[in-house]
Amino acid sequence: MDIVERTVEKGVVEERFDLKVDAEVVPGIRWSPEAADGPTATILVGHGGTQHKRVPNVLGLARTFVRHLGVTVLALDAPGHGDRVTDPAAAEKARARLQSRIAERKGAMELSAEEARAWTERTRAGVVEWRALVDDIEAGGRHDGRLGYWGVSMGTAIGLPFVAAEPRVNAAVLGLAGLNARPGAADFEAAARSLTLPVLFLFQWDDELMSRESGIALFDAIGSKEKTMHINPGGHVFLPQFERAGAVEFFRRHLVEPG
Amino acid sequence: MDIVERTVEKGVVEERFDLKVDAEVVPGIRWSPEAADGPTATILVGHGGTQHKRVPNVLGLARTFVRHLGVTVLALDAPGHGDRVTDPAAAEKARARLQSRIAERKGAMELSAEEARAWTERTRAGVVEWRALVDDIEAGGRHDGRLGYWGVSMGTAIGLPFVAAEPRVNAAVLGLAGLNARPGAADFEAAARSLTLPVLFLFQWDDELMSRESGIALFDAIGSKEKTMHINPGGHVFLPQFERAGAVEFFRRHLVEPG
């Protein structure tokens, strides 16, 4: 990765970097403890649909993980998101459409054939990019081998296949997702069933996009012996902030102080 | 309460006490921080069926709450349990029956008419005794008014009606229970719907005594705006020990450092 900017705030170093993956330049951010004097554990954070690598929730999570766990946190702009938006008007339209979908409680987005292809391609590319990032940090000497992943909603749509395909990930927080008739649903379910790493699965009881049954079915499908589902009232974008503390405890147990 | 014995271990004072409730003497234990120099918050811990006030899980929880939250913890022997067992052979028979019920995955115990009456009476008396204990600590000068309750299985069968009837309780951990055709089921469901305090609801995904549907229905029925359900794989008696840390975080948020 090429570091393009570096700032320090309250003990947290924040570095903007570019990662080359094939012909793409993927922009990312690394947050790390200013006090670190050697390699640390790493947590990857995948943002949600229409979001980017530095939305308030990702930034808040990153700072919380760095400060409470002493780990390094990495986030990437997902394909077609953040600095990788090539058609701002289309991105704005997608955001508005998702918001109205939530407002009207219409369930998962109905996709045209073209959108379904784009969804499948985004998932494929997203997985490739996370794996390239893990290769990069393994070569960089600052990662000690303990690796976690946090991502809900689109962060699970991409992150679940990623952690299923990536034995180097030791523990994952997933959520705001379910088993339903999305493009690649059979592959997604197979990936869930193949999981063996500890999983914390977050779900919103009044999610406008995911039915309760679909969320419970996904939790049930997850193959991991160590898995916990946290259900809270409220809609898709109202995951309670205290679930950050839950994620800290989860990563402390399985990543930072296992056993 | 009358203190009948006092020991100190690793900063935790443990006091056996007797509480007079009408004609009954209810034996209890108080655990408190040795370093406390004034009133503290209090957490009541209700044990499960066939257990007593000092089974390993109650003791472990009590010491965890005292050490991590600086609170005082109180436990009572439920009616007909612990030092209040009047017919040891019958108690042993009940324990064996419950264990075989779990081993055979037979669902909630089938109760005779006499057992159903005993269940209803135990719940009624248990609620009266917890309320008497709260009156007692309010008069005692060592309780600062912040009050929590932790109890699963029979600790919810008694504890849910208790916290529903007792506005002095500020936050409750409940679980290993569901909505099903037990004696007093309609009253139990009504109590659940009337709840307004923050609730953490613990459930085991492979509970031999409670169906998944009944547990989810109970979580759904709980009227509180602030409620979270934690689901873990495993049977009725295999609630993961890490849920102690979850309860600590829950009581920290709602009892010890609210807002």
Interface residues (C-beta under 8 A of the other chain):
Chain A: W205 R212 I216 F219 D220 K225 K227 T228 M229 H230 I231 N232 P233 P240 F242 A245 G246 E249 R253
Chain B: W205 R212 I216 F219 D220 K225 K227 T228 M229 H230 I231 N232 P233 P240 F242 A245 G246 E249 R253
